[in-house]
């Protein structure tokens, strides 16, 4: 792309990892960078690679001299800063979109409510196995602006709704939407806004590009009736579709009424139907990228479950401890429960509120006979308990905090049980991120010995 930022005034709002990466890229492009963050202490601590102008407050005088405003994922499009920029006609660009302007090669964008990290990582691992140059970045770890290479490569980019809501000109060659259920409504205000943020991934795609969608998701199936430019490829674990589907643990590809068998899933290490769906997404992407199926199968068979996603931690006194801290939505917890439906479960729920309903989860719990006990903790305790009672769930106990919940679950467990941490909530009431929550769970479990910690009934 032509460098339209040289000698231009650019205000970067939000200076965590993504914001700093933007500053470093823009200064290399010859832009005059102005930086702002609500966290004044953070502003003082950052050592920039080149000279920048630190802005203490954003007002009309600052906005009027700007040619562009670049926002990090933490900055909402509903923020006063963004509203002010739009009022004065200053283009607002997300860090994600900025990076895609200068990424040479193919862009694979992967989004969705759940499964996007596993899918993104699996695509990357398949490409590595095939010795195809590729980069894994975005919401999964390093910002795309930190990974701009001088040569062509395949960018596998996990894209969150926070990144996509202000990415109005993004044009992936291949896009995946894994599923779509209400999430982050505390940020997006309603499901419509959340959905539209996700749909930004394909709004500028061409008729030569490919959009891979989960046919099993009723919200995504609605796109069948909407005219969009990219070629739609469907995936399913429940029925035959024009695209890729699983039947009896075998992956098939159907195109132009012709169905061919690709490979079986008998040797995979991933657990659950949701992971079969994630594999289908990755297979579809890599088939489009012309990776041989024997290489795809090899990488899929060797792929290990990611941390904090139905991660087996340890067996103590005949009780399995499973860390599913990444389940930050009710739907992802429902998936976890379904994946372990043959095991007696003690389920640990609760965390910080994302303004979503727990009724669907409570209904699932009320109909799932293998759940022996639900342990509820965290900021969402009252909301979860109210929902559980609504659906007649009586086998729950309340704990004051995360660690008490693990202690109580341990005390109540008997040989053959599985204690499942699958909170259905974000972690910010007690931890900095779901990874920290998961690590603390692992630390606690690994310190357990063969003597159960007694808790009075």
MIDO-161840 format. One line per 2 residues: number of its first residue (from 1); their letters; for each residue x, y, z of C-alpha. Coordinates in steps of 0.02 Angstrom, whole numbers. Layout:
N
NUM	a	X/Y/Z | ... $
//
This chain:
457
1	xx	0/0/0 | 55/179/-34 $
3	xx	121/262/123 | -12/391/161 $
5	xx	56/425/335 | 221/509/290 $
7	xx	231/685/362 | 55/667/432 $
9	xx	-2/703/610 | -65/542/689 $
11	xx	-139/528/863 | -120/355/942 $
13	xx	-243/324/1084 | -206/180/1203 $
15	xx	-26/135/1239 | -18/-46/1289 $
17	xx	62/-173/1174 | -41/-130/1019 $
19	xx	-26/58/1040 | 163/53/1061 $
21	xx	177/-57/906 | 78/72/810 $
23	xx	194/210/866 | 348/111/813 $
25	xx	274/71/641 | 210/246/608 $
27	xx	373/330/654 | 463/215/531 $
29	xx	336/271/401 | 382/452/434 $
31	xx	226/505/528 | 225/637/664 $
33	xx	159/537/812 | 57/606/956 $
35	xx	17/486/1098 | -116/480/1233 $
37	xx	-171/360/1368 | -291/383/1513 $
39	xx	-160/302/1623 | -41/447/1658 $
41	xx	81/335/1752 | 95/222/1599 $
43	xx	134/373/1491 | 281/417/1602 $
45	xx	349/240/1605 | 354/206/1418 $
47	xx	520/228/1330 | 481/258/1146 $
49	xx	604/209/1010 | 593/383/933 $
51	xx	532/557/976 | 345/573/1001 $
53	xx	229/709/1064 | 143/662/1227 $
55	xx	-33/731/1240 | -97/762/1416 $
57	xx	-279/782/1362 | -382/766/1204 $
59	xx	-486/915/1154 | -543/1005/996 $
61	xx	-376/1094/974 | -283/928/970 $
63	xx	-407/839/857 | -411/982/731 $
65	xx	-226/965/689 | -234/776/664 $
67	xx	-239/689/496 | -277/519/573 $
69	xx	-324/442/740 | -266/263/775 $
71	xx	-347/171/920 | -292/16/1014 $
73	xx	-417/-125/1046 | -448/-59/1222 $
75	xx	-526/100/1153 | -711/85/1112 $
77	xx	-789/167/959 | -914/240/1084 $
79	xx	-777/333/1179 | -782/522/1186 $
81	xx	-614/531/1097 | -677/435/946 $
83	xx	-839/535/942 | -739/697/941 $
85	xx	-627/636/799 | -778/588/694 $
87	xx	-861/755/732 | -714/844/649 $
89	xx	-699/720/506 | -535/642/561 $
91	xx	-521/460/502 | -516/335/646 $
93	xx	-417/175/611 | -391/22/719 $
95	xx	-218/-49/753 | -274/-206/662 $
97	xx	-323/-112/504 | -162/-10/507 $
99	xx	-60/-170/509 | -154/-248/364 $
101	xx	-112/-98/254 | 71/-150/254 $
103	xx	61/-339/270 | 130/-413/107 $
105	xx	59/-580/55 | -101/-670/100 $
107	xx	-208/-618/248 | -307/-751/342 $
109	xx	-425/-672/468 | -505/-782/601 $
111	xx	-640/-721/719 | -791/-786/815 $
113	xx	-853/-795/993 | -763/-958/1034 $
115	xx	-631/-1065/951 | -535/-930/861 $
117	xx	-372/-955/956 | -369/-1143/931 $
119	xx	-414/-1123/747 | -284/-987/718 $
121	xx	-147/-1088/803 | -194/-1247/709 $
123	xx	-190/-1157/540 | -18/-1088/584 $
125	xx	47/-1259/639 | -14/-1339/477 $
127	xx	73/-1205/374 | 232/-1230/474 $
129	xx	224/-1417/446 | 204/-1382/260 $
131	xx	356/-1264/266 | 251/-1118/204 $
133	xx	311/-948/268 | 183/-883/392 $
135	xx	157/-770/542 | 35/-796/687 $
137	xx	-20/-632/766 | -165/-521/818 $
139	xx	-274/-552/970 | -178/-712/1005 $
141	xx	-16/-626/1053 | 93/-502/959 $
143	xx	2/-361/866 | 6/-369/676 $
145	xx	91/-198/676 | 236/-282/767 $
147	xx	251/-416/633 | 262/-321/469 $
149	xx	391/-411/361 | 479/-344/204 $
151	xx	433/-500/104 | 273/-593/61 $
153	xx	208/-716/189 | 41/-783/251 $
155	xx	-25/-683/399 | -136/-789/511 $
157	xx	-223/-658/617 | -342/-690/761 $
159	xx	-464/-545/759 | -570/-496/910 $
161	xx	-727/-391/908 | -631/-254/996 $
163	xx	-507/-249/851 | -637/-267/715 $
165	xx	-764/-137/771 | -657/4/699 $
167	xx	-579/-96/556 | -689/-33/416 $
169	xx	-574/-66/269 | -497/-233/312 $
171	xx	-487/-357/165 | -435/-535/209 $
173	xx	-403/-658/69 | -480/-791/180 $
175	xx	-592/-758/329 | -666/-876/459 $
177	xx	-809/-842/579 | -810/-989/699 $
179	xx	-977/-952/786 | -1077/-806/849 $
181	xx	-1164/-791/1018 | -1188/-639/1133 $
183	xx	-1025/-583/1212 | -941/-423/1275 $
185	xx	-1109/-334/1285 | -1034/-224/1421 $
187	xx	-926/-152/1280 | -1037/-166/1125 $
189	xx	-1201/-124/1217 | -1306/-251/1120 $
191	xx	-1290/-408/1013 | -1322/-313/851 $
193	xx	-1169/-204/878 | -1065/-355/926 $
195	xx	-1120/-449/771 | -1085/-300/657 $
197	xx	-909/-285/729 | -877/-468/686 $
199	xx	-952/-445/512 | -825/-308/474 $
201	xx	-707/-452/436 | -793/-485/268 $
203	xx	-878/-321/218 | -734/-270/103 $
205	xx	-684/-441/40 | -687/-468/-149 $
207	xx	-775/-600/-254 | -606/-690/-268 $
209	xx	-592/-713/-79 | -665/-848/33 $
211	xx	-773/-836/188 | -781/-995/294 $
213	xx	-935/-1009/405 | -1003/-1131/533 $
215	xx	-1167/-1200/466 | -1209/-1270/638 $
217	xx	-1223/-1093/707 | -1399/-1025/682 $
219	xx	-1340/-843/684 | -1214/-875/545 $
221	xx	-1338/-975/441 | -1434/-813/418 $
223	xx	-1296/-758/299 | -1366/-884/174 $
225	xx	-1502/-757/137 | -1389/-605/122 $
227	xx	-1293/-561/-36 | -1109/-539/4 $
229	xx	-957/-533/-111 | -841/-671/-48 $
231	xx	-867/-854/-90 | -950/-939/59 $
233	xx	-885/-1109/114 | -986/-1199/248 $
235	xx	-926/-1320/382 | -1028/-1437/491 $
237	xx	-1011/-1576/618 | -1197/-1615/607 $
239	xx	-1245/-1629/423 | -1179/-1634/244 $
241	xx	-1145/-1460/175 | -1067/-1383/22 $
243	xx	-894/-1368/97 | -819/-1475/234 $
245	xx	-908/-1588/357 | -875/-1728/482 $
247	xx	-970/-1892/479 | -922/-2041/588 $
249	xx	-755/-1961/632 | -707/-1937/448 $
251	xx	-686/-1769/362 | -768/-1749/191 $
253	xx	-762/-1612/61 | -914/-1580/-47 $
255	xx	-906/-1469/-201 | -1016/-1464/-356 $
257	xx	-1117/-1612/-290 | -958/-1717/-282 $
259	xx	-905/-1782/-110 | -730/-1845/-72 $
261	xx	-657/-1915/89 | -508/-1817/156 $
263	xx	-449/-1906/316 | -508/-1980/480 $
265	xx	-497/-1904/653 | -464/-2062/751 $
267	xx	-290/-2007/808 | -322/-1826/859 $
269	xx	-280/-1763/1033 | -414/-1628/1036 $
271	xx	-573/-1669/1133 | -753/-1628/1091 $
273	xx	-866/-1587/943 | -815/-1404/953 $
275	xx	-636/-1454/915 | -694/-1557/766 $
277	xx	-771/-1395/704 | -608/-1301/736 $
279	xx	-517/-1434/634 | -640/-1411/491 $
281	xx	-604/-1224/487 | -417/-1256/480 $
283	xx	-436/-1391/347 | -539/-1273/239 $
285	xx	-413/-1131/256 | -264/-1241/216 $
287	xx	-352/-1327/70 | -379/-1154/-7 $
289	xx	-194/-1119/24 | -155/-1281/-71 $
291	xx	-78/-1379/72 | -75/-1566/38 $
293	xx	-201/-1663/142 | -73/-1787/207 $
295	xx	22/-1640/282 | -138/-1567/354 $
297	xx	-180/-1735/435 | -5/-1750/507 $
299	xx	-15/-1578/587 | -193/-1607/651 $
301	xx	-145/-1774/730 | 6/-1696/816 $
303	xx	-84/-1540/878 | -92/-1528/1068 $
305	xx	-238/-1442/1159 | -196/-1263/1205 $
307	xx	-175/-1211/1386 | -333/-1161/1482 $
309	xx	-448/-1250/1358 | -512/-1414/1434 $
311	xx	-333/-1439/1495 | -308/-1592/1604 $
313	xx	-204/-1536/1754 | -189/-1680/1877 $
315	xx	-277/-1828/1958 | -282/-1820/2148 $
317	xx	-367/-1957/2250 | -451/-2020/2092 $
319	xx	-520/-1847/2049 | -475/-1764/1883 $
321	xx	-446/-1576/1883 | -480/-1489/1716 $
323	xx	-434/-1309/1680 | -552/-1224/1557 $
325	xx	-519/-1046/1613 | -533/-986/1432 $
327	xx	-721/-1019/1441 | -770/-839/1473 $
329	xx	-946/-854/1401 | -1096/-963/1447 $
331	xx	-1092/-1043/1274 | -911/-1098/1291 $
333	xx	-950/-1175/1461 | -1097/-1267/1384 $
335	xx	-975/-1337/1255 | -857/-1392/1394 $
337	xx	-997/-1480/1488 | -1051/-1569/1329 $
339	xx	-872/-1626/1299 | -867/-1710/1471 $
341	xx	-1045/-1775/1477 | -993/-1953/1524 $
343	xx	-902/-1898/1683 | -976/-1847/1852 $
345	xx	-939/-1661/1862 | -913/-1529/1994 $
347	xx	-923/-1365/1899 | -842/-1203/1957 $
349	xx	-929/-1048/1888 | -914/-859/1908 $
351	xx	-804/-709/1877 | -826/-534/1810 $
353	xx	-984/-480/1719 | -993/-457/1529 $
355	xx	-1179/-414/1538 | -1236/-578/1460 $
357	xx	-1376/-695/1515 | -1340/-859/1606 $
359	xx	-1510/-934/1569 | -1454/-1044/1425 $
361	xx	-1314/-1115/1534 | -1430/-1141/1682 $
363	xx	-1554/-1233/1571 | -1412/-1345/1511 $
365	xx	-1357/-1380/1691 | -1536/-1421/1742 $
367	xx	-1545/-1554/1606 | -1369/-1625/1630 $
369	xx	-1376/-1769/1752 | -1188/-1792/1770 $
371	xx	-1165/-1623/1855 | -1160/-1668/2040 $
373	xx	-1125/-1494/2106 | -1106/-1315/2045 $
375	xx	-988/-1204/2145 | -1020/-1018/2116 $
377	xx	-900/-876/2156 | -850/-704/2096 $
379	xx	-935/-542/2046 | -1071/-632/1949 $
381	xx	-1125/-744/2095 | -1297/-665/2123 $
383	xx	-1336/-662/1938 | -1287/-845/1913 $
385	xx	-1379/-905/2069 | -1537/-813/2015 $
387	xx	-1528/-898/1846 | -1494/-1070/1921 $
389	xx	-1645/-1053/2036 | -1752/-999/1889 $
391	xx	-1720/-1168/1807 | -1740/-1268/1966 $
393	xx	-1557/-1306/1996 | -1533/-1342/2182 $
395	xx	-1364/-1429/2187 | -1257/-1272/2203 $
397	xx	-1151/-1192/2338 | -1083/-1016/2351 $
399	xx	-904/-970/2395 | -827/-803/2441 $
401	xx	-684/-812/2317 | -594/-915/2185 $
403	xx	-481/-1011/2304 | -622/-1055/2422 $
405	xx	-716/-1124/2272 | -573/-1242/2229 $
407	xx	-559/-1295/2411 | -745/-1332/2424 $
409	xx	-748/-1426/2258 | -601/-1531/2319 $
411	xx	-687/-1570/2484 | -849/-1620/2399 $
413	xx	-768/-1728/2264 | -763/-1918/2271 $
415	xx	-661/-2041/2171 | -712/-2039/1987 $
417	xx	-767/-1856/1988 | -699/-1719/1875 $
419	xx	-681/-1544/1945 | -705/-1427/1798 $
421	xx	-655/-1245/1806 | -759/-1171/1665 $
423	xx	-814/-1002/1735 | -928/-938/1593 $
425	xx	-864/-765/1642 | -716/-652/1617 $
427	xx	-583/-648/1753 | -561/-464/1789 $
429	xx	-645/-465/1960 | -493/-555/2032 $
431	xx	-362/-579/1894 | -282/-482/1752 $
433	xx	-335/-610/1620 | -404/-786/1598 $
435	xx	-225/-851/1581 | -181/-792/1757 $
437	xx	-340/-869/1825 | -298/-1034/1742 $
439	xx	-118/-1031/1803 | -176/-1001/1982 $
441	xx	-294/-1149/1968 | -152/-1258/1902 $
443	xx	-35/-1199/2043 | -164/-1240/2175 $
445	xx	-204/-1411/2103 | -22/-1460/2082 $
447	xx	8/-1419/2266 | -129/-1538/2320 $
449	xx	-72/-1696/2407 | -167/-1854/2444 $
451	xx	-252/-1781/2598 | -416/-1695/2561 $
453	xx	-442/-1523/2639 | -597/-1540/2746 $
455	xx	-736/-1412/2732 | -888/-1424/2844 $
457	x	-1052/-1465/2764 $
//
